[in-house]
Each structure stands twice: as structure tokens, then as C-alpha cells.
Amino acid sequence: MLLSLKFEFMSRSKQNQIIDNAIQSIATVTESQCSLSEADLNDLNEALVRLNLLKGKKGKTNEQIRKEITKAVELLIKFFAKDHN
């Protein structure tokens, strides 16, 4: 929650830079990990969709941005909390 609150007070260009970096990182994981389960891929792809929508649409309120970032982070936590050995 603290991360999403801090995110609200960043400039829009800084927010977009962070979103772009997250998108690139998630895309790298999905492309390089052929052994991921379908559920893992679904979670990562949903996070990608949410982040891409944030990046592509202007005029979102800080509350909408915070909710989408929070949901994307929840999906990533769900993914990384699993044992992927």
C-alpha cells in the first residue's frame, strides 16, 4: 500500500517509466520461462494487461492508477510466492 501511495505523488513521466520497466521485466520472465504453468502465465499476463492499460490511457485518476498498480503487484506477489523450481 505504501508503494502505491508513493506512486501517486510521482510525476506522470516517472510513473510511465516505472510501468515500462515492470512491463519489460514481466515480459522477459514470460518469454524465458517455458516451464511456467498455465496459471502462472495467466497471472503474469493479467499483470501485463493491467500495466499496459495504465500506460496507454490518459486521464485516469490517482485512485484508478493506485487500484490497478495494487492489483498488478498482488498478481506478481502471487506468482513470486510460489515455488518455481
Residue pairs with C-beta under 8 A, 6 or more apart in sequence:
1 70
3 69
3 73
4 66
4 69
4 70
4 73
5 66
7 15
7 18
7 65
7 66
7 69
8 62
8 65
8 66
10 18
15 65
16 55
19 51
19 54
19 55
20 55
22 51
22 72
23 48
23 51
23 52
23 55
26 44
26 47
26 48
26 51
26 76
27 48
29 44
30 36
30 41
30 44
30 45
30 48
33 84
35 84
36 44
36 84
40 79
40 82
40 84
43 75
43 76
43 78
43 79
44 75
44 76
44 79
46 75
47 72
47 75
47 76
47 79
50 68
50 71
50 72
50 75
51 68
51 72
53 68
54 60
54 65
54 68
54 69
60 68
